[in-house]
Amino acid sequence: MHLGILTGGGDVPGLNAAIKAVVNEAHRMGWRVTAFRRGWAGPVNTDAADPSATPNSHMALTPDLVRAVDRTGGTFIHTSRTNPSRMKPDEIPDWVKVDREPDAHGRIDITSHVLGVLNTMEMDLLIAIGGDDTLSYAARIHTEGMKTMCIPKTMDNDVFGTDYCIGFSTCVTRSVEMINRLRTSAGSHERNMIVELFGRNCGLTALAGGYLADADRTLIAEVPFDLQRLADLLTEDRARKSSNYTVSVISEGARIINEEIIQSGEEDAYGHKKLGGIGERVAAGIKQLTGTNIMVQNLGYLLRSGGPDAVDLIVAKNYGTMCVQLIAEGKSGLMVGIRDGCYATQPADISTKGEHRVDVDGLYDIDQYRPKIARVEGIPMYLR
């Protein structure tokens, strides 16, 4: 059997461990594995008539090649946010036969080319590792005749259909460590510290980071907040402390009541603009309202960089191994995941069927702007 594999979207710690597990388990069964480089840009930039003419778009994977890759973070086969169903004309290689007209936004669907590449390379099944966007496209091509399997990864842990996505534990672990490190500067200068974390639509990273680091206030993407109310709370927090400083955590997708989410730049292939800047906006507002100097730190890519923790290693390894085992059983069109604490599967398109968001009623105090676990018994381990 010939398996394909790719990683799409943002990088997270644990991707290499999942790739290694797929390769080793497939090799044990006598199968071969080919990686597409740079996510869906791999098949897009492969010449369907002669794949060997575009060697930079794909590579054969062997146990020897992946032997040590799990010791580092990121994805050694690279990634991108390419979406073959919404390509700009100038992004399409010359050898691709365009058989559709541009949509209203000038984007072109070249899925027929992707399917042609997979057919020419005689791939039996493609394993896609990614978030909602990457996996939704994998689910689509499964319905169009190419067998696929999906492995969920996101720093936000927000893929619908699984309790856990590769990358989340390392992200939260680093968040807590860095938030606590930043206390020394905030305390030394007696300031309010605003720490901005990942979270476009789901505030789980900020919720968990703020909860575990015992931040004074935590602002999540799901709950718009009042700036004056926040300023008053932080003033009370500082007055109550002999150290005379505060630390607040905020999701990049959080917003002030009656204001829009702060985003910039051009939409990517999946319709997303770049988030970031809410920390600076809040800092400016708090300073104006209180007269207190503010420190702002956007942790951003620091949370993606470096190797995975033990949780992301074991989950990634088991997701990769599980995928190949299921394929050996003749199964496809599935997303592996964790449900109720156990490894399980869902249909590949499950990520398109709903949203995973913070359980605000059970996990958040909307008046105090901080995590509040209404009742621990019965809730998922990772606060889902």
C-alpha positions, 0 to 999 in steps of 0.5 A: 500500500502507498500512503501519502501524508501532509501537515497543513496550517500553523505548526505545533509541537508533536507533528513530527512525532505523528509523522514518525509513528505513521512511517514506522507503523506503515513500514512494519506492514511493508507499506511505503509513505510519501510526504507532500511538502508544505501542506496542500501546496504539495499536490498543488505544485506537483506535475500530474503528468510527471511527478518526478519533474517536481521533486521539491513538492514531495519526498519518500519517508523511511524509518531511517529518515524519521528516526530523530524527528520527534525530538524537535517541534514543528513539521520537518515536511513543512506546512502552508495555508494553501487551499486548493479549492480557493487558489489565486490565479498567480498561485497556480503552476503553469502545468495545471489545467484549470477547468473552472472559472474564478469565483466572485473573489477571483479564486479558482478551485483546482481540486481536479488537479489534486485528485489527478496528482494522487491518482498518478502517484498511485496513492491508496490513501492520504493522511492529513494532519491539521485543523478545521481548514486542512481537515475539511479539505481532506474530508471533501476529497474523500467524498470525491474518490480519494480515501483519506484519514484525518489527525487533528492539531491546533494550539486552541484545541478547537477541532470539533469531534475530539477532546484533544488536538496535538499541540494544546498541552505544550501550548498551555504548559509554555503559557503558564511558564511564560506568564509566571516569568513575566510576573518579575518584570510586572512586579518590579515596575508595579504595573498591569501586565497584559499577556496575549495568547492564541485563540481566534474563536475559542478561548480555551488556551487563555482560559487554561493558561489564566486558570493554571497561572492564577492570573488576575483576569482572563479575557476569552474570545467567547465573551465580549468585555467592558473596558471600564469594568476591566479597569475597575477590577484591575485597580481593585486587584492592585490595591489588594496586593502588597506587590502592587501589580496585576497579570491579565491573559487575553485571547487574540480573538477577544473583543471589547463590547461594541468593538470589532475583533482586531485583525489585519492584512489580506484574507488567507485562502480559508478566509481568515485575516491575521489576528493580533493587537487586542493586547495593545488596544486593551493596554492603551484603554486601561492606561487612559482610564487608570493612569497606570503604565501597562506592559504588553506581551504577545506570546505568539510563535513562542508557544509554537516553537520548540519540542512537544511535552510528554502529553503531545508526544504520546497523543501524536504517536498514538494518533499516527499509529492508530491511523495506520492500524485502522487503514490496515483494517480497511477503514478510511474517511475517519478522523482519529481523536479522543472522546471521554478519555479514550482514543476513538474515531469520528467521520472525517467531516466531523470538524465541519459539523459543529464548533468547539468553544469554551463552556462559558456557563460551566467554566467562566465568570462573566462578571469577574472576567476569570475562570470559574469551575462550577463543578469539577466532577464530570468535566473533561480533563482539558476543560472542554 
